[in-house]
Amino acid sequence: MKHDKFHGRVTDTGRLCSAPGCNASGEFRAPGVRPPGFDGPGDYRWFCLDHIRAFNAGYDFFAGMSMDEILAAQSPLAGWDTHSRAFRPDAGIDQAPRWADFADPLEAIAQRARARKADHQAAQEAARRGFNAQDRAAFETLNLSLDADRHALRRRYADLVRRYHPDHNGGDRSLEDKLQRVVAAYDHLRQSAAFR
């Protein structure tokens, strides 16, 4: 592979541009469906020069952030208040396996791998349908499948509001946080392209 005056250009990759209908050589790497994480660097798409310029022109790091989140991200101290994955107490793993639940330790590891694979497939399906990460998070908050219609969305929202609202729980306000997440997820999906 050879690099030239365009930063990031990789020639002789043998890949075609990922833009639909483009038969030019894909020489510039862009983020794909799966972001970098515990399992590796993530997926990438490859674009020609014209399409990588269009991709970069449409990229907005601050998309979906509130004003406070934007200000925090622009702070010179941003990122210094967190541990790197290797030095975090949980090493970047969401939860350790409950070893007592498995007769064979390899089965615990296999179950984790199956869960990761299912998450990856769900992310690919969401991307294929045109859903972004915020849409997927809202679907997960409401525990809805990606093929749910507007009627199913309203029905699930009504069920969850009845379950979490203090008026239906004898004034118990311990579930207000869940209720707020449900309302935010519903408002987001109600206005998204998936339910228009």
ABEGO torsion letter per residue (X at the ends): XBBBABBGBBBGAGBBBABBGBABBBABBBBBABBBBAAEAEBBBBBBAAAAAAAAAABBAABGBBAAAAAAAABAABGAABBBAAABAAGGBABBBBAAABABAAAAAAAAAAAAAAAAAAAAAAAAAGBBAAAAAAAAAAGBBAABBAAAAAAAAAAAAAAABAAAAGGBAAAAAAAAAAAAAAAAAAABAAAX
